Amino acid sequence: MENTKFNLFSFSGKMKTLHLSWMAFFITFVVWFNFAPLLQMVKTSLGLSTQEIKTLLILNVALTIPARVVIGMLTDKYGPRLVYSTLLAVCSIPCFVFALSDSFIQAAIARFLLGFIGAGFVIGIRLVSEWFPHDELGTAEGIYGGWGNFGSAAAAFTLPTLALMFGGEDGWRYAVAITGLMSLLFSVVFYRSVQDTPKGSTYFRPKHLTAMEVTSKGDFFFLLIMKIPMYAALALLAWKLSPSNIGMLSETVVNAFYLGLFALYVYEVSQVWKVNKSIFSKPVPEMHQYKFKQVAVLNVLYFATFGSELAVVSMLPLFFLETFELTPVLAGMVASAYAFMNLMSRPGGGWISDKFGRKSTLLILTAGLAGGYFMMGQVDSEWPLWLAVCAAMACSFFVQAGEGAVFATVPLIKRRMTGQIAGMTGAYGNVGAVVYLTVLSFVDYQTFFYVIAGTAVLGFVTLMFMEEPSGQIAEVNEDGSVTLINVSH
């Protein structure tokens, strides 16, 4: 830990690490969301149907669910510096492939693979937690998450203009390729400028890479249950592409996909058993125990917060366009107010939880979230536009401050597994997005907002079971000595 002052305008020590981390995350979001703002141009240029465009949007988020889990494990094992640099470099390849694609299949494969870059978020969570003490951690993670997340709004504002500057039918290709180039160049900058920990600190690695450690028998089964929704969300995506829905994949391919997911789950159960079977014969010493229910509660909350953000960001322009009969450009600008809140809300949520406690902050923000979406469900064409925009911004404050508060808590559960825990919680955000967007394809906008409000109420109930992080986390050094890490005042 570095105990220098928290100065946002400094670019040395821990602040340099924070700034480079949010920049890396910002670039991953620009690349991940470089498609949505150029949607119309891509559609015309490649001659795609509306159904195919919708399929590309689904494929864009599909791989992020398993990717966040995998990247979380790799981060804990190999360190954030190497993993982030590699991710930025490798993901520039499908970005270039998308820029050069001239058929739906090429574009679909590229978008599917680009879902991997959405996992970058998890890496910075672990990196920032290595550099900041517990009483600044929420604020630092909030800045990292909020400013980085703004990459999606930045892409929406700049890429259409960039595409028009290059002009012609292929303008969008240059805009997309530039984001890939940014990613490639920044991977070098990041690798050369960042260290995993401050000088003299130990980077604690998990004993196992293949599965998450738990410390009680009950938690073993709890972990297996909490894994199921991630597989269910991927099965839901496959069903969406099946003949009974979009019809992109044949019945045989979809069934093979279901079978593959089931086999993968069985394999994962075997790995969880391999890593944790010792707890069935001898209990884990109390100082090394942690409660998995803490992780489970945060998963549910991130499902409701980030899951709803991803879903709402992709439907809000259309909602404003149809409800208030706006032009597409105006609808896009009005809807971007929702994403704009990220700059302040997420750091705000982290800062509030640093000051007033993790659990109480989450309770207040989750209640606000439920209320906010209930209010969004009331919006119709009778409302003045300015009031509808205010409602969306108020709702988005609670959503994003809630995300900040969730990730102010994640690094305080078990240090050496922070990447794995962040990976699982992050993946639940994407599971939420898949579920909400699937719900949206069956119901009207009002019901969609009420469904999110309902899941936020469920999140509020599960929060009752969470315990405020307190005391210290014990981690074992390579020489067998124990380091105690403070998680509360």
N, C-alpha and C positions, 0 to 999 in steps of 0.2 A: 504494500500500500504506500502511496505517496501522500505525505501530510502537508503538502504545500497548499496555498490558498486556492479556492475555487474561483478562477477568474476567466470568464468566457472569452475575453479578448487576448488571452495569452496563447502562445503557440509553442509551448515547451512542456516537457515532462508529461504529466497525466492529461493535460489539456490538449497537447499535440495528438496524443493517442485518441482522445475523444473526437477531435475534429476530423482526423483521418478516417476514423471508424464510420462516422455519419456520412462522410463523403463517399466511402465505399458502398455503404447501404443505399445512399441516394442514387448512385449509378446503377446498382442492381435493379432498383425500382424503375428508373428511366428505361432500362433495357426490357424489363419484364412487361411494362405497360406502354411500350412504344407502338403497339398495334392499334389499341382502341381509338386514339385520336385520328389515325390515318385510315380508319375502317372503310370509309366510302371510297377513297382513292384505290385501296387494295382491291375492293370489290369490283370496281370498274376495270381496273388494269388487268386483273386475272380472270374476269368474267365469272365471278362467283355468285351463287344464289344466296338469298338471305339466310336460308337454312345452313349453308356451308359456313357463312360468316359466324353464325351463332355457335357452330361446332368448333370453330377456331378459338372462340372466346372461352369455351368450356375446356378445350385441350390446354389452353394457356395456364390454367390453374391446377390441372389434374396431377401432374408429376410433383408438384410442390408438397403434397401431403407426405409421401414416403421420403422425398428429398430432405425435408426439414429434420426428420428423425435420423437419417443417415449422416447428414452434415453435422448434426449435434454430436453424434458419436465420434466422428472423425476429428471434430474440433477439440473434444476432451482428450483425444489420444495424441494428435499431432500438433496441436497448438493453433490459435487463431491466425497468426501471421501467414503460415504456410497455406492453410486451408482457404482463407479469404483470397489470397493472391491467385491460387490455382483456380478457384471458382470463377473469378473475374476473367481470367485468361481463357479458360476452357469454354465458358458460356458465350464468349464473343463469336465462336465458330457457328453454332446454330443461328446466331443473330445475323451473321453474314449470309448464311444459307437462306434465311427468310428473305433477306434483301434481294437475293438473286433468283428466288423461286419463280417458276413460270407455270405452275399447275397447283391445283388444290392439294394434291397429295404431298408435294414438296413443302408447301406452306404449312400443312397440318403436322408433318413430322417435325419441322423446325419449331413450331409453336409449342408442341408437346415437350420437346427437349428443353426449350427455354423456361419451362416451369421450374427447372432445377435452380435457376438463378434466384428465384423467390425464396430460396432457403438461406441466402446470405445473411438475412436478419439475425438468425440464431448465433452466428459466429461472433458478431459484435457484442451480443449480450454477455458472453463469457469474457471477452477481451476487456470490456469496460469494467466488469466486476472485479477483475484482477488489479485494476489501477485505482479504484475509488473506495474510500472507507464507507461503512454501512450508513452513516448519517448523510452522505452525499450521493449514495448509490441511486436512489429513486430519481433524483434530479438529472444525474448524468445519463442513466438509461433512458429517461424520458426525452432528453435532448437528442440522444442517439436515434431513438425510435421515431420521434416526431419529425425531426429535420430530414432524416433519411427517407421516411415515408412520403415526404413532400415530393420526392422524385416522380411519383405518378402524376401529380398536378403539374409539375414542371414539364413533363412530357406532353401533357394535354395542351399546354400553352405554347410551347416552342416548336414542336415537331410539324404541325400543319403549316406554320409560317415558313419553316425551313424547307419543307417539301415544295411550297409555292415558289420560294426563291430559286430553287434548282429548276422548277417549271417542268412542263411536259408531263406525259403520262407516267414517267419513271421518277418523278420528283420524290415520291415516298421512299423509293429504294435508297436514294442517297441519304435521306433523313435517318432511316433505320440503320444503314451501314455506319453512319457517324456515331450512333450510340454504341455500336459494337466496337468501334475504334477507341472510343472513350474508355470502355471497359478493359480493353487490352492494354492500353497505355497506363491506366491507373493501377493495374495489377503489379506493374513494375515499381511504380512510385510507392505503393503500399508495402511491398516486400522489402524495399530498401529503407523505409522510414519507421517501421513499427517493430516493437519488441513485445513478446507475449506477456512479460511481467516487468515491474520496476526492478532495477538492479538489486540483487541480493534476495529477491523473493523466490519462493519455490512455486513451480507450476504443478499442481497436484493432478495426477492422471488417474482415471478409474482403473480398477484391477482388470476389468473385462471390457472389450469393445463390442461384443456381439449382442448384449442385452443389458437392460437397466438392473442395477442391484436393488433389492428390497431388504428390509431388516426384520420382518416378521412373517409368520405363516399366512395370516389374514391378508397382508399386503401383497403376497405372492398371487393370490387368486384375484385380488382387487386389480392388480396390474393387468392380468390377462383379460379381465372384463373391459377395462378402459382401452385396451387395444382394439376391441371389436368395432367401434364406430369409425375408425380410420379405414378399415377394410370395407365396411358397409358403404362409406362415401365413395370409394373407388368402384364398388359394385354398382352404385347408383349412377355413376358416370358412364359405365359400360352399358347399363340399361338405357340411358339417354341416347346412346349412339346405336342402339339395337333397331332391328326392323320395325318393332312395335312403336318406335318413337321417331328419331331423326332418320334412321335407316342408313347410317354411314358404314356400319359393320354388319356382316351376315350373322345369322343365328348361331352358326358353328363357331365363329370367332368369339362371339360374346360368351357362349357357354364355356369355351376354352379359357376365356378370361376369368370367369367365375371359378372354374376349377383351379386355375393358377393361384387366385387369391386365397382359396381355401387351403391349398397346399402350402402357400407361403405362411398362412396363419399357424398351421400345424408345425411348420419348421420353427417359427418364432417361439411358439410354446416350448418346443424342445430346447431352444437356446436359453430361454428364461429359466427353465428347469436346471440346465447345466450350470448356469452362473449362480443360481440361488439354492441349489439342493441342500447345501450345508445347513441352512437355517432350520431344516426339518430334524436335524440330529443334534445341533448345539445352538443355543440362542446367541444372538449378536450382543456383545458387551454394550451396556446402556449408553455409554458416551459416544458410541459410533452409530447409534440408531437414528433413524429419521422416520417421520410418518408419511406414508404415500398419500394419505387422504389430502395432505396439503397440495400435492401435485394435482390430484384429481379435481379439487375445487377450482384451482387456477385454470385447468383445462376447460371446465364448464364455462367459466367467466370469459375466457378468450374466445370460445365458441360464439358467445353472445356479442362480444365487443368487436373483435377484428373480423369475425365471420360476417356480422351484419355490415361492417364498414365496406368490406370487399363487395358484398352483394349490392348494397345501396349505391356505392360509387358507380357501378356498372348499369344501374337502372334509373338513377335520378334524372339524367338529362332527358330521357324519354318520358319520365313521369311529369316533369315540368312542361315539356313540349306538348303532351297530350292534354294535361289538365288545364293549362293556361293558354293553349294555342300560340306558343312562341315560335320564333324561327329556330332552326337547329343550332345556329351560332349562339344566340341569346340563351337558349336552354342550357347549352354546354357551359356558358360563363356563369349563369345563375347556380347551376348544380356544383360548380367548382368551389363555391363558398363552403361546401361540406368538407372538402379535402383541405382547404386553406386553414381550417381550424387546427390541423395537425401541428403547425409551427409552434403554437402556444399551449394547446390542450394537453398533449402528451407529456411535455416537460412539466406542465402544471400538475397533472395527476401524480407524477413521480415526486415532485417537490412537496405537495400536500401530504403524501404518505411518509416522506422523510420527517416532516414536522409533527404530524398528528397521529401516526401509527398506521400500520398496513391494513389491519382488518376494518377499523372504523371508516377509513377512507373508501375502501372497496364497498362497504355497505351503503354509504351515502351515494356513491357514484352509480352503483347498480340500481338503486331505487330511482335515481334521476334518469337513468337509461330506459327503464320500463316506462316511466312517465313520458319521456321524450318521444318514444316510438308510438305510445298510445295517442299522443297529440298529433303525430304525423299521420296516423290513421284517420284523423278527423278532417284533414286538409282536402278541400275540393274546390271547384271552379268559382264558388261563391266567395272564397277567401280573397282578400287583396294579395297581390303577388309578394309585396314586401313582407307581409306577415308570414306567408308560407316560407319565405327564405329565412326569416328569423327563427321559425320553428325548426327548420332543418339545421341551422347553425347551433341552436341550443341543444338539439338532440346530439349533434356531432361532438359538442364539447364533452358531454357525458360519455359518449362512446370512446373517444380518444383519450380522455383523462383516465378512463377505466383501463384502457390498454396500458397506459403509463404506470398505473398503480399495480396491475398484474405483474409487469416485468420489474417493478421495484421490489417485488417479493420473491420472484423466481430464484435469484442468485443467493438467497438467504436460507435455502433448504439444505443443500449438500454441495459444498464448493466443487469437489472434483467431478461431480456429475452435472454441473450447471448447463453444459452444452446439451446433454441428453434430456434434461428436464425442459430446457428452453425449446428443444427440438420437438418434444411431444406436445407441449403447450401451444407452440407455434403451429404445429400441424392441425391441432384442434380448431384454430382460427380458420384454416382452409376447409376443414370438414364443415364448419358452420356455413361458409360461403356456398359450398356445393349444395347443402341442404336447403338453405334459404332461396337460392336461385332456382332449385327444382320446385320448391313450393310456389314461387312466383310464376312458374310456367303453367300452374293449374288454377291460380286464384287471382282476384283483382288486387290493385295496389293497396287498398284499405286493409284487406285481410292479411296481406303480406306484412304490413307494418304491425298489425295486432299479433301475428304469430311471433315476430321478433320480441315484442313487448312481453309476451307470455314466457318465452325462454329466459328473458332477463329476470322475471319473477322467480322462475325455477333456480336461476343462478343465485338470487338473493337468499333463497331457502338453503341451498347447499353451503353458502357462506357461513351459516350458523355453525357449521361443523369445523370450520377452519380455526386454527390456533394462531394467535399473534406470534411471529418469530421472536424468540427471546434467548438470552444467554449467549452461548458460543457453539460454533461447529468445530468438532475435533477432526483433524486430518493427520494421517500418518506420513512422516517423511521417509525417504528411501533408507535411512539408517535406523529406522524403527522408532525414532523419537516422535512426539506428538506436537503439532502446532494447533493452538486454539485461535479461531477467527471470530471476532465479535460480530453479532448480528443485531444487537440492540444496545441502547444507552446503558 
